[in-house]
Amino acid sequence: MLQWIQRAGLTAAVVASTLLAGCWGGDSDDPKNIVEIAQDNPDLSILVEAVVAADLTSTLSADGTLTVFAPTNDAFNALFTELGVTKDALFADKALLTSVLTYHVLGTQVKAAGIPVGQPITTLQGGYFKIDGTPLAITDGRNRVSSITETDIDASNGVIHVVDKVLLPPDKTVVGTAAALAAADPPEFTLLVEALQVTDLDATLNGTGPFTVFAPTDAAFADLLTELGLTKDELFADTALLSSVLTYHVVPALVLKADVPVGAAITTVQGGTFTVDGSLQITDTQARASQITATDVLASNGVIHVVDKVLLPAL
């Protein structure tokens, strides 16, 4: 797993002064820092206001080597609408504002050509996001997608990439993410969430992690009950069996789609292994096949991949 920053020893002040230092053009003998470049661009005026409100100006102006994903004014205005808040209300919440802004900053300089596509990218805020494809698009910690509209704006203390949406750090664990989907319309993962609660594994998966969860859909659980000839109540009453099955779906590491080791045995929290082939089909210990139908649902303490069949360990 790539680690883009070493967070130890970094202060909010260092983050702020580094974020606003840079050089968007200008005299090569007198390069501008990220903040100065942002100040020279009218389309980044709200970002500049936000940096000032969060007391990050000196940090993002200081010497260093940073990468800043800079949201435009339109991006900020869209965020105010999305959150149902005014600019003044958001900027008055300094802790939240600082968290959001530092989520846009990496502690090393990463040019567009060096972006690790599909990999987890850790920010100064501590959360991670991923960048995919052509054109480059960011999936943030709340699974919102932003496009990178300009790249490689050089500054004296790093580089700026412009984005069309304000990135938001993750606010839910893998359990919280599954629970939110269970409460959605249409609902999904209701049986998984209930199973985690029955076995008290929800507390474990709300922990620090990181965890990779291969999450069976409600239809997958319904198929399992038919396969085993059990009712839901009968399966859920056997908490030892249910715990073994559930922990067989959890890998104690952050494994995004790009890092899934195709063909190699993947060891689970339960202790058993399964394999994944190039078409993202899983073969479990009992030689049953399950398809990964969705990947890289990001969470604060890991990632979820959706599967269409409940995996079974050796029983």
N, C-alpha and C positions, 0 to 999 in steps of 0.2 A: 504494500500500500504506500502510495506516495504521501509524504508529509511535506507540505509546502512551507510550513513555518515552524519555528521553535518558539512556543508561546511563553516559556519561562523567562521572566525578567522583562517582558514587554508591558509597558504601562499604557493606560488610556492616553496619556500625553504623547507617548511615542507614536501611537497609532494615529492620533489626530494630526500631528505635525508632518508625518510622512504622507498622509492621504492627500494633502493639498500642495505638495511640492511637485514641480514638474516643468516641462518646457514644451509647449505646443507651438513649435516653430520658434522664431526669435533669433537673436544674435547668438551664434555658437560660442562666442567669447564670454557671454553673460547669460548662460542658460537659466531658464525659469524652473522653479519647483512646481510640484503638483498643484498646490493651492494657487500660485500665481497664474498658472495656465488656466485653471478653472475660473479665476477672477476675470480673465481676459475674454472668456467665452460667455456671451449673454444667455446662451441656452443652458448654461450650468449655474445660473444665479441662485436657484433655490438650493442646490447642493452646497454652494458656498455659505448661504445663510444657515443651513443645517450644521455644517462643520463648525461655524462660529457658535451656534447655540449649544452644541455639544462640547465646547471647549477643546476641539481637536485641531485647531488651526496650527498651533506650534508643533504638534506632533507630525502633522502631514506636510509641514514645511521644512522639517529637519533633514539633515543629511541621512541618506539611507538608500535602500534599493527595494522599492515597493511596486506592487501592481494594484491599480485602482480601477474598479469597474464603476464608471461614473454615470449615474442616472440623469437624464435630461429633465428640463422643467416639465415637459409633458408627462414624463414618467412619474414625477412627484405628484402632479395634479391628479393623475389617474389613481395614485395610491390614496390620496385624501378621499376620493370618491369611494374607492373600494372599502376602506376602513370606516367610512362614515364619520370622519373627523376633519376639523379645520387644520390648516397649517400651524396656527398658533397653539392649538391643543396638542398636536403631535410634538412640536418643538419644545413645549413646556415639560414633556415627560423625558427628562434628560437621560435617564437610564435606558429607556426603550430606544431613544434616538441614537445613543452611542452604540447600542447593540446592533441596530440596523446598519449604521454607517460602517462600523468595523467589519461587518459581514461582507462588505464590498471590497475589502483590502486583503491582499496577500503579503506575506513578509518577505517575499523574494520577487525579483523582476521576471515576469513571464511574458515573452512576446507571443504573438498569435501562432507563429510556427511551432512554438514549444508547448502549447497547451496540451495537456494529457487527456485527449478526448476519451470520454467514457469513464474516467477515473474519478475517485473522490478527491476534491480539492478543498483543503482545510484553510479556513480564513483566520484573520486575527481575532475575530469574535469567538472562535472556538468551534463553530458549526462548520458543516461542509456543504458544498454543492457540486454539481457535475456539469460539464460542457460537452455537447454532442455536435457532430455533423457539419455539413456544409449547406447553407450558411451556419455559422456558429450560433448555438442557442444554449442558454443556461437553464437548468432545472434547479430551482432553489429548494430550501429545506421544507417548504410547504407545498412542493410539487407544482409550483407556478413556473411558467416558461417565459424567459426574456431573450430577446435577440441582441446580439452584439452588432451594433451598427457602424462603429468605427474602431479601428485597432491601431496599436503601436504608435500612440502619440507620446513621443519621448519627452522625459522631464529630467531635471538634474538629479532627482532622487528616485527615479523609477519610470514607470510607463503607465499610460492611461488607455483603457478601452471604454468606449461609450456604449451604454445599454439603454434599451427603450422601456424598461420596467424596473422599478425599485425592487431589489431582492429582499426577501424576508427570511430570517433565520428560522430553523425548525422550532416548533412549539409543542410538538407531540412526540411521545415515544412510539415504538412499534405497536405497543398495545393501544395507546391513545389513537394512533392512526387507524388501526383496525376497528376500534370502537366508533370512530367518526364515520367510517364507511358503513358500519352496521346500522348507524342511525340515519344514513342517507336515504334518498329516494331514487331508485329502488335500493333496498337494504342489501348489504353483502357482509359476509363474515360474522353473521349473528351467532352461528353455532360455534365457530372458532372462539369468539369472545366469551361465550358462555362456558365452553370447555376450559379455557384458561382460568376463569373465575372459580369453577368447581374444583380444579386441582391446585389452586393458589399459585399457579405459574404466572399469573398476571403481575404479581409483585416482583418476581424475578425479572421478567421481561420489561418491567418499568425501571430497572436498575441502569447502572452506568453503561454496561455493554462494552464494546459494540456487539450487536447480534444481527445475523441474517436469518430472516424467517421465511420459509417457504409456506405460504398461507393457503390452505385449502378453502375453496368456496363453499357456500351452503350446499350447492348441488353435489360437490365432492363428498361432503359428509353424508348426505342422503344416500348416495350410491354406496358408501361404505356400510351403512346400516343394512342395506339390502344384501350386500356381499357377505356380511357376517351373520345375517339372520337375527339381528338384534334390534330392539327399539332404542331410541335415544336415551330414555331413562335407564335402560339396562347398561348401555355402554358408559354413560356418565356416572353410574353408581360404582363402577369398577375404576376407582381413581388411580390405582396402581397401573392398570393397563392403559388408561387414558393418558396418564403422565408420561408413560414410556412412548406412546404414539406421538404426543405433542412435542416432546423434547427431541424426537427423531427428525422433526421439521426445523430444528434450530441449529445454526452453525455459530460457534462463539468467535466470530470475526466479522468485519465489514467486507462483504464480497458483492460488488456490483456486477452487473451482467458482463462487462468487459473483462472481469477477473475470474469468472467461473472457470475452474480447471477442467476443461473438456476431457472426458475419458479417464480422469484420475479419481480414485476413491476420495470422497469428501466425508470427513469425520464429523459427526453431529454431537450435540450436548448429551444425547442419550447414550452415546458410545458406539453405536452402529454406523455404518457407512452407506452411501449410495453414490451413483455415478450420473453424470449429465453428458449427453452426446452433443454433437454440433448443431442439431436441430432443437436444442433445449428440451429434450425428452429425458426425464429422470427414470432410472431403473432402481427400484428399491431392493432391500435384502431378499424379498420374496419374489424377485424377478417380475414384479408388476410395473407397468409403464404409466407414467404421469407426464403430462405436458405442462411446461411453464408457459402460461398464457399472457402474462404481463410481468414486466421487470422494473427494477429500480424505482420503487415507491419509497421515497426518502423519509427518514424519521430522525429524531434528535439522537437516538442511541443505536441507530442501525439502518437496515433497509429491508423491504418486503418484496418478495417475488411471489406472484400468484400461481397456484397449481390447480389443475382440474381433477385431481384424484388425491385422496388422503394416502400418504406414504405409510408403509407398515414395516417396522423393524422385525428382526427375528423374535418370535413370541414363544 
